[in-house]
Structure formats: C-alpha cells, structure tokens
Amino acid sequence: MQKGRGRTSRIRRRKLIRSSESRGVNESHKPEFIKLKKWLKDRNFEDTNLMPARFPGTGRGLMSKTSLREGQMIISLPGSCLLTTDTVIRSSLGAYIIKWKPPPSPLLALCTFLVSEKHAGDQSVWKPYLDILPKSYTCPVCLEPEVVNLLPEPLKAKAEEQRMSVQQFFASSRDFFSSLQPLFEEATDSVFSYSALLWAWCTVNTRAVYLRTRRRDCLSLEPDTCALAPYLDLLNHSPNVQVKAAFNEETGCYEIRTASDYRKHKEVFICYGPHDNHRLLLEYGFVSLCNPHACVYVSREILVKYLPSTDKQMNKKISILKDHGFLENLTFGWDGPSWRLLTALKLLCLEAEKFTYWTKVLLGEVISDTNEKTSLNIAQKICCYLIEETSAVLQKVSHMKDEKVSLLSQLTLVETLWMEELKILKASAETLTSLQTTLI
C-alpha cells in the first residue's frame, strides 16, 4: 500500500484538520504585540500563561501556553498598566478637567484621553496599547441605518436610543473640547470629531473592566467604575465559562482566576455576564453562538395576535398583565416558551366564567385542562409566526449581501443573530409539540 493512503493515515489527517480548525494561530511574533509586551514589561507585567493568537470564529484572543487548572491565576495585571480616570487627571488634560464646570463625567474624561493620545501618535506613551485596539467597532451605534433597520424590533429600539445617547454625549461635550485648544496645534473640532469620540466611546463601552476608584471632586457624581486593561482585554467572552475577576488591593493588581480547565494551546475565555444576544450585540458588538442565555422576544402586538377579538375582558386582562409586569420580557428560549410568556397567555386565555381566577394564574396554579391546552396552542401559533417572519428577514439579508458588498460584514453580523433566533424558535416549536402531546 502506498504510504499515507491507509485508514490510520486518513484518521490522523482528519484529527489534524479538526485540530487546526479549533486551534489559534500564534500572533506573538507580530510587531504590535512585541511592542506591547515590552511596554507591559516596563510596567512590571510579564505573562507566563497566555499568548496572543487569532482564532476561527472569535478573532483575536489569548491562547494558553500550558495546561491551566481550575482556580489557577491566568493573569495578574499591575495597576500601573491600567488606564483609569487617575491616569487622565495626571496627564496634561488634568488641569483643564479640574477647572471645568460643571465637572466632566468619568466617561468623558476617559474618552477625551483616548482621543487625545490617539491623536498624539508616536508621541503618546500609550501608543503600544492604542495600536492593538480595534480601528472600528460593530455596536449598533456604528452600523449603517439600513442595517439597523434589519434588527429585531426590541433591539432596534435600543439601538436608536444608543445612537441618540452618543450623539447627545458628543453635542454636550463640544464646549469642553474647545477649552482644550491650548494643548493642540490643530482645531479641536477636527481632533475631537464625532467619529473620533464614537471610537473612544466604543473602546470604553466594549473593553473596560469594573474597577471602583475613589471619588474626585473634579469629576461628576456618575459612577467612576471603568478601567481599560491592556492585554487583559484581549480575552474573549464565552457564556459557558466562569472566572473570578477583581482588583486585589494587597497585590495592587487586577487578577483573573479561571474556574475551568484548559488544555495547552486552547483559547482562554472570560464571561462578560449571563447576557442574551441582544445585550451582547448592543453593548459589545458580537453574537454568541449557541448562547444558553439567548432568547426571542415576543411583543405585545404578537402576544395578542391569535386571541379572539370578541373577548370583552381582553382590555382588563391586558391591564392586569401590565400592572403586574407581565408584558415585558416574554420570550422563547432553547427549552421552549418562558414561564412568563406561558403565564401571560394562560391569563389571556381565561374563559369568562373563570376570569376571577387570574391571581391564581399569576401564582402559577393550573386552572383547567382547557386553559392549559388553549395557551399552548396560542404559543405554538406565535412560535410558527415568528419562524416565518425570521425566515423572511434572513432571505432579505441574503439578498442584501449580494447587492450591498460594502456592508457585507455588518449584514453577516445581523444574519448570525437572526440565524440563532431561528434555531431557538425551532427548538421551542418542538418543545411545544411535545407539551401539547402530553395534554391530549
């Protein structure tokens, strides 16, 4: 037999292919990371557990150099490496912040510093860190309006709120930026443009770690809890891991310990929190595949879509649900309709003679087999409707990807979100079919 053509050889090749598909590509040799490592070493940080790498699916992240055990310290970043409002106050911006009234917010201080240091280029001591930050972001505030219009309605509304908030943040900060003119040769309007501030805002919003600092009179009363953590912020999110992360006052370091085991040369993750995909996309600009916290939201309009229009008690039922907070966060998940959604439907499906039992419904009691069956049937109809709507949006996105090549990456992001929602809805439909079968 010719060498390399046997069954053992084929198995070995398949294993190598699977390994290469999941294993990251080491990027430690890249100039930007060599400079960053030197910059960090000058600030008393040298990593022995992790190295920068590029992974399929998650992009840039950190890979384990050796096997890591549960409870092991994976990173301990000295306070001297952290970028906080203290860093800003100690800079040339400090004098201008101290005398500005009303006091700037901690967020404005951080954003101003980032824009200023990025503008300084080679003159900035933070350049090695700034060079590895993303050049652009994919939070909804950065997406084109026609792409935002493709988002699910609840997320679209929050995306518009986010855009308005950042625009207001920029408009209300322009006078403060003008006061910094003595620090720049160029006009501050060109240095602190909307796009520059948007980049800084996204940098803080997507990459900052929680770090409570002492309050300063020169800053507003808004919580001062954000710090940028060079290198550490390369760790990507996974909803399936747990870590312990906090600033250790005794060591003066921001420390992360893993609650999971990692094999050598695997991507090491942290968890940003038990967020659904809407929250992840809104705050961080990405979608997590097979996210156990992901769900599909049901609006009030869809909730009542398949209920009889002849129900004279419908308005009263809606009012009860509203008063008790049962018109929000109604969802389908991987394991079917949420308890809140089913409870809302059970109340809405109450027969006239059993309407007085609504309090028992909200407490989770079973009123009758008829009520159980009717509410499950309505849930199934809603689920099927959402499957059709989701499929239609995916078809529209697919056509746009062919026509709007310049928006391909943004459209792919939105497509991923909808594809995950379609998977959830199909899983819910199967669960509902099973539940209906048990009631027959």
DATADA-V221601 format. One record per backbone hydrogen bond with DSSP energy under -1.0 kcal/mol. NH is the residue of the N-H (numbers start at 0). CO is the residue of the C=O. E is the energy in kcal/mol with one decimal. If there is no record, write none. Layout:
nh->{NH,NH}
co->{CO,CO}
e->{E,E}
This chain:
nh->{4,9,10,11,12,13,14,15,16,17,18,19,20,21,22,24,26,29,33,34,35,36,37,38,39,40,41,43,44,50,52,53,54,58,60,62,63,64,67,70,71,73,74,76,78,80,81,82,87,88,89,90,93,96,97,98,108,109,110,111,112,113,114,115,116,117,118,119,122,123,126,129,130,131,141,142,146,147,148,149,150,155,156,157,158,159,160,161,162,163,164,165,166,167,168,169,170,171,176,177,178,179,180,182,183,189,190,191,196,197,198,199,200,201,202,203,204,205,206,207,208,210,212,218,219,226,227,231,232,233,234,237,240,243,245,247,251,252,253,254,255,256,257,258,261,264,265,267,269,274,279,280,281,282,283,284,290,293,295,297,302,303,306,310,313,316,317,318,319,320,321,322,323,324,325,331,332,335,337,341,342,343,344,345,346,347,348,349,353,354,356,357,360,361,363,364,371,372,373,374,375,376,377,378,379,380,381,382,383,384,385,386,387,388,389,390,391,392,393,394,395,396,397,398,399,400,401,402,403,406,407,410,411,412,413,414,415,416,417,418,419,420,421,422,423,424,425,426,427,428,429,430,431,432,433,434,435,436,437}
co->{1,5,6,7,8,9,10,11,12,13,14,15,16,17,18,53,51,26,29,30,31,32,33,34,35,36,37,40,39,62,60,24,58,54,52,50,265,48,261,257,68,255,255,253,251,77,78,227,83,84,85,87,90,92,93,94,104,105,106,107,108,109,110,111,112,113,114,115,119,120,123,125,126,128,138,139,143,143,144,146,147,151,152,153,154,155,156,157,158,159,160,161,162,163,164,165,166,167,172,173,174,176,177,179,180,186,186,187,192,193,194,195,196,197,198,199,200,201,202,203,226,224,223,215,103,208,82,229,228,230,231,269,237,256,254,252,247,247,76,245,74,243,71,241,67,63,262,61,235,272,275,276,277,278,279,279,287,290,331,329,298,299,303,307,310,312,313,314,315,316,317,318,319,321,320,295,335,332,330,337,338,339,340,341,342,343,344,346,350,351,353,354,356,357,360,359,367,368,369,370,371,372,373,374,375,376,377,378,379,380,381,382,383,384,385,386,387,388,389,390,391,392,393,394,395,396,397,398,399,403,404,406,407,408,409,410,411,412,413,414,415,416,417,418,419,420,421,422,423,424,425,426,427,428,429,430,431,432,433}
e->{-1.6,-1.9,-2.4,-2.3,-2.3,-2.4,-2.2,-2.2,-2.4,-2.6,-2.5,-2.5,-1.8,-1.2,-2.4,-2.7,-2.9,-1.7,-2.1,-2.4,-1.7,-2.7,-1.9,-2.4,-2.7,-2.4,-2.1,-1.9,-2.2,-1.8,-2.2,-2.0,-2.9,-2.1,-2.7,-3.2,-2.5,-3.2,-2.7,-4.0,-2.3,-2.7,-1.3,-2.6,-2.5,-2.1,-1.1,-2.7,-1.5,-2.7,-1.9,-1.1,-1.5,-2.2,-2.6,-1.3,-2.2,-2.2,-2.6,-2.7,-2.0,-2.3,-2.4,-2.5,-2.9,-2.4,-2.2,-1.5,-1.9,-1.8,-1.3,-2.5,-2.5,-1.2,-2.5,-1.2,-1.4,-2.2,-2.1,-1.5,-1.8,-2.8,-2.3,-1.6,-2.4,-2.2,-1.9,-2.4,-2.4,-2.4,-2.3,-2.3,-2.4,-2.3,-2.2,-2.3,-2.5,-2.6,-2.3,-2.2,-1.4,-1.5,-1.6,-2.3,-2.1,-1.3,-1.6,-3.3,-2.4,-2.8,-2.0,-1.9,-3.1,-2.5,-2.1,-2.2,-2.8,-2.5,-1.5,-1.8,-3.1,-2.7,-1.6,-1.6,-2.5,-1.7,-2.5,-2.2,-2.1,-1.9,-1.8,-1.8,-1.0,-2.5,-2.0,-3.4,-2.3,-1.1,-3.2,-2.8,-2.4,-2.5,-2.2,-2.3,-2.6,-2.1,-1.1,-2.8,-2.5,-2.4,-2.1,-2.4,-2.4,-2.7,-2.3,-1.0,-1.1,-1.8,-2.4,-3.0,-2.2,-1.5,-1.4,-1.3,-1.4,-2.5,-2.7,-2.2,-2.2,-2.4,-2.5,-2.7,-1.7,-1.5,-3.8,-2.1,-2.8,-1.7,-3.0,-2.4,-2.4,-2.4,-2.3,-2.5,-2.1,-2.2,-1.9,-1.3,-1.7,-1.2,-1.9,-1.7,-1.7,-2.0,-1.8,-2.6,-2.0,-2.7,-2.7,-2.2,-1.9,-2.3,-2.3,-2.2,-2.3,-2.2,-2.6,-2.5,-2.6,-2.3,-2.4,-2.1,-2.1,-2.5,-2.8,-2.3,-1.9,-2.1,-2.4,-1.8,-1.9,-2.7,-2.2,-1.9,-2.2,-2.2,-1.1,-1.5,-3.8,-1.4,-1.6,-3.0,-2.3,-1.6,-2.0,-2.6,-2.2,-1.7,-2.2,-2.6,-2.1,-1.9,-2.3,-1.9,-2.0,-2.5,-2.3,-2.1,-2.4,-2.4,-1.8,-1.9,-2.8,-2.2,-2.0,-2.5,-2.8,-1.9,-1.6}
